[in-house]
């Protein structure tokens, strides 16, 4: 009788531990999942926009970047639609984050109509793009000095 009770206790403990691990894994994946949406899709999502972790891309509107220490406020523009973004992440913005840069904001859309970003990324500037066929790449000052 004693061995049977010990086996049942071990089985119950194992089920509880495995169940807890599965629960934590599933909720962790859901918490880190973010949906990529366009500005138009974001603005037409209704109440679903306020409950999901989202990624939104667009071009930084010239003259819209306002810096306040580590915090940034700027406007993303995509196909004539605008989205005000408030960035309060821990990392400073990348060096390539400037007017007309393509940027990606990761965070939550607030009921105030502002996207509250915890991460921002900027694509490399066009100076890193390959030269058009039949043209020579431009030389920078450092390249000219080496010649």
Beta strands, then each sheet from edge to edge (+ up, - down):
strand 1: 35-37
strand 2: 54-60
strand 3: 66-68
strand 4: 71-78
strand 5: 81-87
strand 6: 102-109
strand 7: 114-122
sheet 1: 1+ 2+ 4- 3+
sheet 2: 1+ 2+ 6- 7+ 5+
end
